[in-house]
Amino acid sequence: MSSTLLHICLETDGAPDAEGHEVGSRWICECGLNYVFHEGFNPRGGLTNAWFVAPPLPKPRSAVGKLLFGPRKG
């Protein structure tokens, strides 16, 4: 999906509007796309605050040593 197109989930009843949100707020739509509210450029080149598609936040992984080796024996 191109980042210049609006996703249909932004037009549903449960979607947040473009006003009254703090910059950096995140929203996840029902289909799994992540959005973040920040300052960016609209299609005409003007600066605006809006919801933009963003990658999901990374989840911390457990320690790698626990995955490679089991508990010590002996």
Backbone as XML, in Angstrom:
<?xml version="1.0"?>
<chain id="A" units="angstrom">
  <residue number="1" name="MET">
    <atom name="N" x="0.836" y="-1.180" z="0.000"/>
    <atom name="CA" x="0.000" y="0.000" z="0.000"/>
    <atom name="C" x="0.876" y="1.238" z="0.000"/>
  </residue>
  <residue number="2" name="SER">
    <atom name="N" x="0.567" y="2.171" z="-0.810"/>
    <atom name="CA" x="1.315" y="3.419" z="-0.887"/>
    <atom name="C" x="0.995" y="4.310" z="0.313"/>
  </residue>
  <residue number="3" name="SER">
    <atom name="N" x="1.992" y="5.034" z="0.808"/>
    <atom name="CA" x="1.765" y="5.890" z="1.973"/>
    <atom name="C" x="1.004" y="7.162" z="1.598"/>
  </residue>
  <residue number="4" name="THR">
    <atom name="N" x="0.806" y="7.417" z="0.297"/>
    <atom name="CA" x="0.078" y="8.614" z="-0.124"/>
    <atom name="C" x="-1.426" y="8.372" z="-0.215"/>
  </residue>
  <residue number="5" name="LEU">
    <atom name="N" x="-1.856" y="7.117" z="-0.085"/>
    <atom name="CA" x="-3.274" y="6.791" z="-0.166"/>
    <atom name="C" x="-3.871" y="6.687" z="1.234"/>
  </residue>
  <residue number="6" name="LEU">
    <atom name="N" x="-5.141" y="7.048" z="1.358"/>
    <atom name="CA" x="-5.837" y="6.875" z="2.628"/>
    <atom name="C" x="-6.353" y="5.455" z="2.731"/>
  </residue>
  <residue number="7" name="HIS">
    <atom name="N" x="-6.196" y="4.874" z="3.876"/>
    <atom name="CA" x="-6.704" y="3.532" z="4.110"/>
    <atom name="C" x="-8.167" y="3.643" z="4.512"/>
  </residue>
  <residue number="8" name="ILE">
    <atom name="N" x="-8.978" y="2.710" z="4.115"/>
    <atom name="CA" x="-10.416" y="2.778" z="4.363"/>
    <atom name="C" x="-10.733" y="2.735" z="5.860"/>
  </residue>
  <residue number="9" name="CYS">
    <atom name="N" x="-9.876" y="2.148" z="6.678"/>
    <atom name="CA" x="-10.133" y="2.074" z="8.115"/>
    <atom name="C" x="-10.165" y="3.462" z="8.753"/>
  </residue>
  <residue number="10" name="LEU">
    <atom name="N" x="-9.535" y="4.448" z="8.163"/>
    <atom name="CA" x="-9.564" y="5.801" z="8.712"/>
    <atom name="C" x="-10.920" y="6.464" z="8.512"/>
  </residue>
  <residue number="11" name="GLU">
    <atom name="N" x="-11.773" y="5.861" z="7.700"/>
    <atom name="CA" x="-13.092" y="6.434" z="7.437"/>
    <atom name="C" x="-14.213" y="5.675" z="8.142"/>
  </residue>
  <residue number="12" name="THR">
    <atom name="N" x="-13.889" y="4.676" z="8.960"/>
    <atom name="CA" x="-14.908" y="3.916" z="9.680"/>
    <atom name="C" x="-15.339" y="4.659" z="10.938"/>
  </residue>
  <residue number="13" name="ASP">
    <atom name="N" x="-16.368" y="4.147" z="11.601"/>
    <atom name="CA" x="-16.909" y="4.796" z="12.791"/>
    <atom name="C" x="-15.930" y="4.800" z="13.961"/>
  </residue>
  <residue number="14" name="GLY">
    <atom name="N" x="-15.148" y="3.752" z="14.123"/>
    <atom name="CA" x="-14.230" y="3.656" z="15.254"/>
    <atom name="C" x="-12.902" y="4.356" z="15.050"/>
  </residue>
  <residue number="15" name="ALA">
    <atom name="N" x="-12.673" y="4.929" z="13.896"/>
    <atom name="CA" x="-11.391" y="5.564" z="13.597"/>
    <atom name="C" x="-11.279" y="6.914" z="14.300"/>
  </residue>
  <residue number="16" name="PRO">
    <atom name="N" x="-10.078" y="7.286" z="14.717"/>
    <atom name="CA" x="-9.899" y="8.598" z="15.336"/>
    <atom name="C" x="-9.967" y="9.709" z="14.299"/>
  </residue>
  <residue number="17" name="ASP">
    <atom name="N" x="-10.370" y="10.893" z="14.734"/>
    <atom name="CA" x="-10.421" y="12.030" z="13.817"/>
    <atom name="C" x="-9.055" y="12.716" z="13.765"/>
  </residue>
  <residue number="18" name="ALA">
    <atom name="N" x="-8.936" y="13.732" z="12.941"/>
    <atom name="CA" x="-7.646" y="14.393" z="12.730"/>
    <atom name="C" x="-7.368" y="15.497" z="13.746"/>
  </residue>
  <residue number="19" name="GLU">
    <atom name="N" x="-8.279" y="15.739" z="14.682"/>
    <atom name="CA" x="-8.072" y="16.814" z="15.648"/>
    <atom name="C" x="-8.142" y="16.274" z="17.072"/>
  </residue>
  <residue number="20" name="GLY">
    <atom name="N" x="-7.461" y="16.960" z="17.974"/>
    <atom name="CA" x="-7.538" y="16.619" z="19.384"/>
    <atom name="C" x="-6.634" y="15.484" z="19.811"/>
  </residue>
  <residue number="21" name="HIS">
    <atom name="N" x="-5.629" y="15.169" z="19.018"/>
    <atom name="CA" x="-4.704" y="14.094" z="19.378"/>
    <atom name="C" x="-3.317" y="14.666" z="19.605"/>
  </residue>
  <residue number="22" name="GLU">
    <atom name="N" x="-2.601" y="14.044" z="20.491"/>
    <atom name="CA" x="-1.232" y="14.448" z="20.802"/>
    <atom name="C" x="-0.303" y="13.890" z="19.724"/>
  </residue>
  <residue number="23" name="VAL">
    <atom name="N" x="0.699" y="14.671" z="19.344"/>
    <atom name="CA" x="1.665" y="14.218" z="18.344"/>
    <atom name="C" x="2.395" y="13.003" z="18.899"/>
  </residue>
  <residue number="24" name="GLY">
    <atom name="N" x="2.469" y="11.947" z="18.124"/>
    <atom name="CA" x="3.096" y="10.706" z="18.549"/>
    <atom name="C" x="2.092" y="9.654" z="18.999"/>
  </residue>
  <residue number="25" name="SER">
    <atom name="N" x="0.800" y="9.986" z="19.033"/>
    <atom name="CA" x="-0.227" y="9.006" z="19.410"/>
    <atom name="C" x="-0.286" y="7.914" z="18.356"/>
  </residue>
  <residue number="26" name="ARG">
    <atom name="N" x="-0.548" y="6.689" z="18.801"/>
    <atom name="CA" x="-0.637" y="5.558" z="17.878"/>
    <atom name="C" x="-2.031" y="4.978" z="17.893"/>
  </residue>
  <residue number="27" name="TRP">
    <atom name="N" x="-2.435" y="4.394" z="16.755"/>
    <atom name="CA" x="-3.711" y="3.717" z="16.622"/>
    <atom name="C" x="-3.513" y="2.538" z="15.692"/>
  </residue>
  <residue number="28" name="ILE">
    <atom name="N" x="-4.115" y="1.399" z="16.039"/>
    <atom name="CA" x="-4.046" y="0.196" z="15.211"/>
    <atom name="C" x="-5.453" y="-0.106" z="14.721"/>
  </residue>
  <residue number="29" name="CYS">
    <atom name="N" x="-5.612" y="-0.170" z="13.412"/>
    <atom name="CA" x="-6.939" y="-0.441" z="12.853"/>
    <atom name="C" x="-7.251" y="-1.935" z="12.938"/>
  </residue>
  <residue number="30" name="GLU">
    <atom name="N" x="-8.478" y="-2.291" z="12.618"/>
    <atom name="CA" x="-8.928" y="-3.671" z="12.732"/>
    <atom name="C" x="-8.171" y="-4.622" z="11.808"/>
  </residue>
  <residue number="31" name="CYS">
    <atom name="N" x="-7.694" y="-4.117" z="10.680"/>
    <atom name="CA" x="-6.982" y="-4.989" z="9.741"/>
    <atom name="C" x="-5.515" y="-5.187" z="10.126"/>
  </residue>
  <residue number="32" name="GLY">
    <atom name="N" x="-5.025" y="-4.472" z="11.152"/>
    <atom name="CA" x="-3.672" y="-4.666" z="11.637"/>
    <atom name="C" x="-2.685" y="-3.587" z="11.243"/>
  </residue>
  <residue number="33" name="LEU">
    <atom name="N" x="-3.101" y="-2.611" z="10.430"/>
    <atom name="CA" x="-2.186" y="-1.525" z="10.069"/>
    <atom name="C" x="-1.996" y="-0.581" z="11.253"/>
  </residue>
  <residue number="34" name="ASN">
    <atom name="N" x="-0.785" y="-0.091" z="11.423"/>
    <atom name="CA" x="-0.457" y="0.839" z="12.496"/>
    <atom name="C" x="-0.390" y="2.254" z="11.948"/>
  </residue>
  <residue number="35" name="TYR">
    <atom name="N" x="-0.942" y="3.184" z="12.705"/>
    <atom name="CA" x="-0.919" y="4.594" z="12.335"/>
    <atom name="C" x="-0.320" y="5.389" z="13.475"/>
  </residue>
  <residue number="36" name="VAL">
    <atom name="N" x="0.377" y="6.463" z="13.125"/>
    <atom name="CA" x="0.901" y="7.390" z="14.123"/>
    <atom name="C" x="0.485" y="8.801" z="13.712"/>
  </residue>
  <residue number="37" name="PHE">
    <atom name="N" x="0.116" y="9.620" z="14.696"/>
    <atom name="CA" x="-0.319" y="10.990" z="14.442"/>
    <atom name="C" x="0.902" y="11.885" z="14.555"/>
  </residue>
  <residue number="38" name="HIS">
    <atom name="N" x="1.344" y="12.447" z="13.438"/>
    <atom name="CA" x="2.496" y="13.340" z="13.466"/>
    <atom name="C" x="2.439" y="14.341" z="12.324"/>
  </residue>
  <residue number="39" name="GLU">
    <atom name="N" x="3.397" y="15.230" z="12.344"/>
    <atom name="CA" x="3.472" y="16.271" z="11.320"/>
    <atom name="C" x="4.088" y="15.691" z="10.059"/>
  </residue>
  <residue number="40" name="GLY">
    <atom name="N" x="3.474" y="15.975" z="8.921"/>
    <atom name="CA" x="3.980" y="15.480" z="7.653"/>
    <atom name="C" x="3.435" y="16.317" z="6.513"/>
  </residue>
  <residue number="41" name="PHE">
    <atom name="N" x="3.706" y="15.882" z="5.314"/>
    <atom name="CA" x="3.303" y="16.631" z="4.130"/>
    <atom name="C" x="2.075" y="16.006" z="3.496"/>
  </residue>
  <residue number="42" name="ASN">
    <atom name="N" x="1.105" y="16.835" z="3.131"/>
    <atom name="CA" x="-0.078" y="16.353" z="2.424"/>
    <atom name="C" x="0.251" y="16.258" z="0.928"/>
  </residue>
  <residue number="43" name="PRO">
    <atom name="N" x="-0.644" y="15.708" z="0.102"/>
    <atom name="CA" x="-0.344" y="15.539" z="-1.325"/>
    <atom name="C" x="-0.016" y="16.839" z="-2.064"/>
  </residue>
  <residue number="44" name="ARG">
    <atom name="N" x="-0.486" y="17.984" z="-1.573"/>
    <atom name="CA" x="-0.172" y="19.258" z="-2.234"/>
    <atom name="C" x="1.145" y="19.860" z="-1.764"/>
  </residue>
  <residue number="45" name="GLY">
    <atom name="N" x="1.824" y="19.203" z="-0.822"/>
    <atom name="CA" x="3.116" y="19.688" z="-0.355"/>
    <atom name="C" x="3.046" y="20.558" z="0.879"/>
  </residue>
  <residue number="46" name="GLY">
    <atom name="N" x="1.875" y="20.731" z="1.447"/>
    <atom name="CA" x="1.734" y="21.546" z="2.650"/>
    <atom name="C" x="1.988" y="20.724" z="3.906"/>
  </residue>
  <residue number="47" name="LEU">
    <atom name="N" x="2.464" y="21.396" z="4.943"/>
    <atom name="CA" x="2.741" y="20.747" z="6.214"/>
    <atom name="C" x="1.456" y="20.620" z="7.019"/>
  </residue>
  <residue number="48" name="THR">
    <atom name="N" x="1.159" y="19.416" z="7.506"/>
    <atom name="CA" x="-0.082" y="19.178" z="8.228"/>
    <atom name="C" x="0.115" y="18.109" z="9.294"/>
  </residue>
  <residue number="49" name="ASN">
    <atom name="N" x="-0.725" y="18.108" z="10.313"/>
    <atom name="CA" x="-0.766" y="17.034" z="11.300"/>
    <atom name="C" x="-1.855" y="16.064" z="10.883"/>
  </residue>
  <residue number="50" name="ALA">
    <atom name="N" x="-1.516" y="14.791" z="10.746"/>
    <atom name="CA" x="-2.484" y="13.793" z="10.294"/>
    <atom name="C" x="-2.012" y="12.411" z="10.709"/>
  </residue>
  <residue number="51" name="TRP">
    <atom name="N" x="-2.854" y="11.419" z="10.451"/>
    <atom name="CA" x="-2.510" y="10.024" z="10.715"/>
    <atom name="C" x="-1.731" y="9.472" z="9.528"/>
  </residue>
  <residue number="52" name="PHE">
    <atom name="N" x="-0.564" y="8.920" z="9.780"/>
    <atom name="CA" x="0.274" y="8.343" z="8.735"/>
    <atom name="C" x="0.549" y="6.886" z="9.074"/>
  </residue>
  <residue number="53" name="VAL">
    <atom name="N" x="0.656" y="6.041" z="8.054"/>
    <atom name="CA" x="0.977" y="4.631" z="8.248"/>
    <atom name="C" x="2.385" y="4.531" z="8.819"/>
  </residue>
  <residue number="54" name="ALA">
    <atom name="N" x="2.549" y="3.693" z="9.828"/>
    <atom name="CA" x="3.840" y="3.541" z="10.491"/>
    <atom name="C" x="4.105" y="2.062" z="10.739"/>
  </residue>
  <residue number="55" name="PRO">
    <atom name="N" x="5.368" y="1.672" z="10.861"/>
    <atom name="CA" x="5.660" y="0.278" z="11.208"/>
    <atom name="C" x="5.264" y="0.009" z="12.652"/>
  </residue>
  <residue number="56" name="PRO">
    <atom name="N" x="4.949" y="-1.231" z="12.991"/>
    <atom name="CA" x="4.592" y="-1.539" z="14.380"/>
    <atom name="C" x="5.785" y="-1.347" z="15.308"/>
  </residue>
  <residue number="57" name="LEU">
    <atom name="N" x="5.493" y="-1.103" z="16.577"/>
    <atom name="CA" x="6.556" y="-0.968" z="17.563"/>
    <atom name="C" x="7.217" y="-2.323" z="17.783"/>
  </residue>
  <residue number="58" name="PRO">
    <atom name="N" x="8.544" y="-2.359" z="17.845"/>
    <atom name="CA" x="9.209" y="-3.649" z="18.053"/>
    <atom name="C" x="8.973" y="-4.152" z="19.475"/>
  </residue>
  <residue number="59" name="LYS">
    <atom name="N" x="8.793" y="-5.461" z="19.596"/>
    <atom name="CA" x="8.628" y="-6.078" z="20.902"/>
    <atom name="C" x="9.998" y="-6.554" z="21.376"/>
  </residue>
  <residue number="60" name="PRO">
    <atom name="N" x="10.345" y="-6.300" z="22.633"/>
    <atom name="CA" x="11.654" y="-6.766" z="23.120"/>
    <atom name="C" x="11.713" y="-8.287" z="23.131"/>
  </residue>
  <residue number="61" name="ARG">
    <atom name="N" x="12.839" y="-8.789" z="22.689"/>
    <atom name="CA" x="13.029" y="-10.236" z="22.662"/>
    <atom name="C" x="13.640" y="-10.695" z="23.979"/>
  </residue>
  <residue number="62" name="SER">
    <atom name="N" x="13.448" y="-11.940" z="24.270"/>
    <atom name="CA" x="14.091" y="-12.496" z="25.457"/>
    <atom name="C" x="15.585" y="-12.661" z="25.167"/>
  </residue>
  <residue number="63" name="ALA">
    <atom name="N" x="16.334" y="-12.952" z="26.195"/>
    <atom name="CA" x="17.783" y="-13.099" z="26.035"/>
    <atom name="C" x="18.091" y="-14.199" z="25.027"/>
  </residue>
  <residue number="64" name="VAL">
    <atom name="N" x="19.053" y="-13.939" z="24.159"/>
    <atom name="CA" x="19.403" y="-14.888" z="23.098"/>
    <atom name="C" x="20.015" y="-16.145" z="23.684"/>
  </residue>
  <residue number="65" name="GLY">
    <atom name="N" x="20.762" y="-16.007" z="24.759"/>
    <atom name="CA" x="21.400" y="-17.173" z="25.371"/>
    <atom name="C" x="20.408" y="-18.209" z="25.832"/>
  </residue>
  <residue number="66" name="LYS">
    <atom name="N" x="19.247" y="-17.789" z="26.262"/>
    <atom name="CA" x="18.229" y="-18.738" z="26.697"/>
    <atom name="C" x="17.658" y="-19.517" z="25.516"/>
  </residue>
  <residue number="67" name="LEU">
    <atom name="N" x="17.664" y="-18.909" z="24.343"/>
    <atom name="CA" x="17.132" y="-19.588" z="23.167"/>
    <atom name="C" x="18.124" y="-20.586" z="22.587"/>
  </residue>
  <residue number="68" name="LEU">
    <atom name="N" x="19.410" y="-20.282" z="22.665"/>
    <atom name="CA" x="20.430" y="-21.138" z="22.069"/>
    <atom name="C" x="20.797" y="-22.319" z="22.951"/>
  </residue>
  <residue number="69" name="PHE">
    <atom name="N" x="20.868" y="-22.094" z="24.237"/>
    <atom name="CA" x="21.314" y="-23.126" z="25.150"/>
    <atom name="C" x="20.278" y="-23.340" z="26.231"/>
  </residue>
  <residue number="70" name="GLY">
    <atom name="N" x="20.069" y="-24.592" z="26.602"/>
    <atom name="CA" x="19.145" y="-24.911" z="27.682"/>
    <atom name="C" x="19.795" y="-24.651" z="29.030"/>
  </residue>
  <residue number="71" name="PRO">
    <atom name="N" x="19.120" y="-24.997" z="30.099"/>
    <atom name="CA" x="19.703" y="-24.808" z="31.421"/>
    <atom name="C" x="20.924" y="-25.705" z="31.613"/>
  </residue>
  <residue number="72" name="ARG">
    <atom name="N" x="21.826" y="-25.260" z="32.450"/>
    <atom name="CA" x="23.056" y="-26.051" z="32.712"/>
    <atom name="C" x="22.706" y="-27.358" z="33.421"/>
  </residue>
  <residue number="73" name="LYS">
    <atom name="N" x="23.377" y="-28.385" z="33.009"/>
    <atom name="CA" x="23.148" y="-29.700" z="33.620"/>
    <atom name="C" x="24.456" y="-30.189" z="34.242"/>
  </residue>
  <residue number="74" name="GLY">
    <atom name="N" x="24.343" y="-30.757" z="35.386"/>
    <atom name="CA" x="25.506" y="-31.414" z="35.951"/>
    <atom name="C" x="26.086" y="-30.765" z="37.083"/>
  </residue>
</chain>
